[in-house]
């Protein structure tokens, strides 16, 4: 675990293959490390340069008169073994092999040579065929992906480099916060199970998303998934016959029967998402909100139609909606017009303003008989979406209860939604996505409760 810790929190980094050419991966990685505000020591290695991006360049890692925790190798595949040997002699703790040209193209012998060298010196290897690693808590962006990453509580482990890089940009654009991004590539040594074991102890990570094409060691993975006490959401591709063939040729993965994976994930308490959007929808609520205190959910809305849509989704996804007790209905009736509804969904009607939302939300937040809240808003000519959002934020400031929201409208609604998520209140553009995300939170709590009395041995 010390070596894995050095991967996320290295005191010193050497970039082997650093370059002054902006088109080279070695340039992009070094530039990202510098730009991210990493506070450890940075060394560049290139026998043909004296200085790279203002940092002294060394002809080889052996020439660096300092201990190196993490070495990043970004050179052509045939030269990697000799450089890895030098890293071993230098007593480097962990190496990221960015280089491609190994098992993924059938060059298994060259990849096995790397493993032999690593074992000889007791080094750990991430890769080969990866884009690097990002860690928010150590201010480290050691990737050739986007420079800007929005920090948060979701960790992403990805077997696909291109998808991982794209998601770094997509999450930043959508202000979805990441605690870590780990590209695992060919998984010669360090695999998703090793990363899961580390992230299980990481206080900055609340939810983990894994993009997976196939498991390297199924039993090891199941043990890690079963042991972890955090939500793990898995996007498992290769569900179709054609997709499984594509996955095996992509990273050399052994894909296997999809039904086996589905069953294994369920046994181990992992949540399977069927696309990227769904995975991040689910992760948002579990990273931003406390768990529901009971199974009872309530819908608060200013539109009957959207309330009915949410109620339908609750029944479809298994979220419990019940008619509220008379005393609770009475409290809601005092703040809504006579033609509204206080039973659940609670219809504040289209004339509801920010004060009405605040009062309704205050009642629901303070009553322990309500475990979670689905709050819906349809834009009207007489209301200001941003003021509605601010009233929600103010109401939630002193109460710790699960809430998901849905705003439907124009650009003003979009700005209001950004405001909500900046204050850790998850929001969605349609009610079905909000309800689905809340339902998965309930599902995970059931999985977690089941883990207290283990029924699986590994």
N, C-alpha and C positions, 0 to 999 in steps of 0.2 A: 504493500500500500504506500510505502514511502516513495517508491518510484512513480506511482500514479499521482501522488501529491505533487511531485516535481514537474509533472506534465501540466498541471493546472496552476501551480504557484512556484515557478522556478526562480531561483535567485540570480541565475545567469543563463544567457542563451547565446548559442553560436549558430549563425546561419551559414551553412556550407553551400556555396553556389550563389551567394549574394552577388548582385550585379548593379552596375550603373546604367544599364539599359532598361528603360521603363517597360519594354515589351517582355522582359524576362520575369519568370515567376519569382526568382530570387530577389529581384528588385521590389516586387509588389509585397512580398512577405515582410521584408525588412522595413519598407515604408509604412506598412500597417502597424507593425510593432512600435515604431517610433511615434506614429500619429495617435495611437491608442492611449498613450500616457503611461506605458509600462515603466515601472520604477527600478527594475533590476538592471544588471549589467548586460550590455548587448555587444556581441563581437561578430564581425563579418569575416568570412573566409573566402578568398578568391586569389589564386596565385598570380593573376595578371593585373591586380589593382592594388593601389596603395591606400586608397580611401574610398568609401562608398557611403553616400548620403551623410557625409560629415563624420563617419565612423572609420577608424583605422582598420584596414584590411590586413589579414594574416594569410600567408601562403598555405597553411594547413592548420588544423585544430591543435596539432602537437605544439605549434609555436606560441600558443596562448598561455601566458604565465598566470593561470587562474583555474580554479575548479569550475567545471561546466555541468550544470544540472540538466539542461535540455539542449540537444543538438537537432537542428532542422536541416535535412538533406534535400536539396533541390538541384540535382545534377542528373545527366543521362544514366539510365539503369545499369549499363555495363560497368560503370565506375563506382557504383554504390558499395559493393563489398569491400573494396580496399579502403574507402573512406570510413566505413562502419568499423573496420578493424582498428583504424586510428582512434575512433571514438571510444572503443573498448579499452585501448591502451591508455587513453586519457581519463578513464574511469567516469565517463558520462553516465548519468543515471537512466535517462530515457531519450530515445531518438524518434523523431517524426520523419518518416521517409515519404516525402511528397512525390517522388519520382514514380512514373508509370512504366509499364513494360515488363511486368512479372506474370503472376498466375493468370491475370485477366486476359492475357493474350497467349496463354499456354506455356509460358516460360516458368514452369514449376521448379526446375533445378536451381535457377538463379535465386528464386525466392527462398527456397530451402537453405541456400548458402547463407543468406542473411540471418536466418533463424539459428543456424549453427554458430555463427560468430557471436550473436547476441547471448546465447546460452553460455558460451565459453567465458564471457566477461560478466555475466550476470546483469546485462542491460535489458531494458524493456523497449519494445518497438511498437509504435503506432503506425499502421500502414502495411505495405506501401500503397501507392495509388490513392492518396488523400489530399485534401486542400488545407489541412491544418486544424487549429483549435482556437476557440475564443472563450475567454473566462472573464466575466464582468468584475468579479471581486478582486482579481489581480490586475485589472486594467490591461489585459493582454489580448490583442487581436493578432495572433500568429497564423493568419490565413492569407490566401490570395483572393479572398472575397471582398465584399464592400468594406470600406473604411468605417462607416458609421453603423453601429449596432445599438438598438434601443435596449437599455438594460432593464431587467425584470427578474421574474421568478420561474421561468420556464426553461428547462434544458432540452436541447435537441441533439439526439444521436442519429447520425445518418450514414447509411451505407452508400448512398449516391452522392458524389461530389457536386455535380451540376445542380441537382435539386437542392442540396444543402446551401450552396452559394446563393441560389435564387431566393430561397426562403429567408436568408439573412437580410436581403434587400426588401423582400415583401413584408416581413415583420417590422422592419424599421419604418417603412412607409405607412403601415397601419398602426404604429405605436403599440405593438405587442412586445412586451419586454422579455428578453432572454437572459438567463443567468450563465448559460454556457452553450457552445456549439462544438460538437466533436465529430469529425469526419473519420470513420473507421476503415473505409476502403476494403482492402483484401483481408484484413484481420489476421495477419501472419502470427501475431502474438497477442497484443491487447485487443479484446473484443468487447461487444456490447455488455456482456456480463461483468467484466472488470470495471467498466465505466459506471454501470448501475450500482455496483457495490460501493464505489467512491461517492457517487451522487446521493446515495441513501443517507450519508453522513454530512452532506453539504447543507449548511444552514441557509444558504442563499437560494437553494432550489426547492420549490414546492411541488412542481409537476414535471414529469419527464415524457417527452415525445420521442418515439423511435421510428425512423423509416427503415424498414427491413425487407430484404429480398429473400433471405434464407438464414437459418441459424447455423453457426459454426459447430456448436456443441449444445444440442437440445437440452440435455439433462442439466448442464451447468446453467443455461439460461433460465430454465424453469425454477431452479433453486434460487437464483438471484431475484426473479420476479416474485416468488412466493415470500421471500424474506424481507423485501423492501416495504417500508411503511408509508410510502408516498404513492400517489396516483401515477401509473405508467400507461400511456396511451400509445398503441402500436398501429402504425400504418403498414400493413403487410401486403406488398405487391406480389405479382405472380399468381393471382387467383385463377386466371384462365390458363388454358393449355398453351396458347401462344405467348402469354405474358410470362409464364414460367420458363419457357425456352429463352426468351429475351433476357430474363434475369440471370440465368445461368451463364450466358455469354457476356453479360455486363461486368460482373465482378468475380466470375468463377464460382458463384454460390451454388450450394446444393439446396434446391428449393423445396422439394418434397410435396406431399399431398396437402392441399390447402385446408381440408377439414381437420387434419391432424393439428395444424397450427391453431385453428379456431378453438378446438377442444382444449389444447394445452394452455392457451391464454386464459380461457375461462376458469380452468382449474387453479391457475396461479394468481387470479385476481387482477389480470391485466385487461385493459379496456381496448377493444379493437375498433378503430375508426376506418371508414372506407374511403376517405379522401383527406387531403391536407386541410381543407377548410373546416371540415367536421372536427378534425383533431385539435385545431387551434381554437375553435368555438368552445369545445369541452375544456381545454386547458385554461382558457381565460377565466372562467368562473371559479375553477378550483385553485387557481393561483392568486386570485384577487379577493375571494370571499371565504368567510368561515364556513364550516359544514353546517347543514340544517340541524336545528335542535330537535325536530320531530318530523313525522311524515306529512303533516298537514300543510298544504300550500294554498295561498290565496292569490287571486288575480285582481288587480286594481287597474281600471281602464277608463278612458274618456270616450270610448267608442264601442257600441254593442257588437258590431261585426268583428272587430279585431279580438274582442273578448271571447266571442264564440269560437273563433279560429284557435285561440290559445287553449280554450277548454277542450276542443277536439284533440289538440296535440297532447294535452295532459292525459287524456284517456288512451291515446295511441302509445305514448311512451311510458305510461305507468306512474305518472305523478298524481298523487291523491288530492282531489278537490272534494270538499264536503260542504254541505250547507252550514253556515256559521250559526253558533248558538244565538239565542234571542238577544242576550245582553250585548253581544258584539254587533249584531245587526242594528240594534238601537243606537249604538255609538256612531256607526257609519251613517245611519239615516239622518242624524242631526246635521250632517255636513253636505248632504246631496239633495237635489230637487226631488219632489214627490214622484216624478216620473222616472227617477233613476232606480237602481237595483242594489240592495244591500246584502244579497244572499251569497254570492260568490259564483261567477265573477261580480265584483263590486263595480257597478257602472256609475261613474261620477257625472256622466253625460258630456256632451260636446261643449258645454259652457264652462266646464271646470277650468279654473286658473291655477297659478302656481301655489296660491294659499290653500286651495282645496286639495291639491296633491300633497302638500306638506301635512295637512291635518289628517288625511286618510292614511298616509304612510306612517305618521306618528302613532296612530292607533294600532296599526298592524305590527309595527316594530316592537311596541311595548308589551304586547299580549303574548305570553308564553305558550298559548294554545296554537299559535301560528308558527310553523317551523321555517317557512320560506315564502318569499314574495315575488310574484311575477308582475312587474309594473309596465303598463302599455300606454303609449301616447301617440295619437294621430294628430298631425298638425292642423290647426284651425286658424281662421283669419283673426280671431280675437285673443289668441294666446301667443306667447313668445317662447319658442322651444328652449332657448338658453336659460330663460328664467325658470322654466319647468325643471331643467337639469339642475340648476342651482338650488332649487327648493328640495330636490331629492338628496343632493349632497349634504345640505344643511340638516335635513331630517336624520340622515344616516350617521352623522358625525359622532354621536354619543351612544349609538346602539350597535351591537355586534350581531347582526342577523343576516342570513343569506338573502340576497336580492339579485334578480336578473331583470334587465329592462329591454324594451323594444321601442324605438322611435321610428315613425314612418312619416316622411315629408321631404322637403327640398333641402338645399344646401344649409339652411339654418338648423335643420335637424341633424345634419352631418356634423356641424360645429358643436352642437349640444352633446352629441354622442362622444366626440373627442374629449369634451370637458368631463363627462362622466368617467370615462376610462382613465383619464389623468388622475382621477380621484378613486381609482380601484373599484369602480362600479361597472361590471360588464354590461355591454349593450349590443343589440343585434338589430338588423334591418327588417326582419320578419319575426313574428311570434313563434313560429315553429322551431327556429334555431335557438331561441331563448329557452323554450321548454325542453328541447332535446338536451341542451347543456345542463340544465338543472336536473333532469332525469338521470343523467350519467353520474352526477355527483351523488345522488341517492344510491345508484347502483354500486358505485365504488365503496360507499359506507357499508353496504351489505357485504361486499367482498372482504373489507377490512375486519368486520366483526367475525366473519367466518374464519379468518386467519388466526384468531385468538386460540382456537382449539384445532391445531394442525391435523389434517387427515391425509397428508401426502408425505411420503418419505423419499429421499433422494439418495 
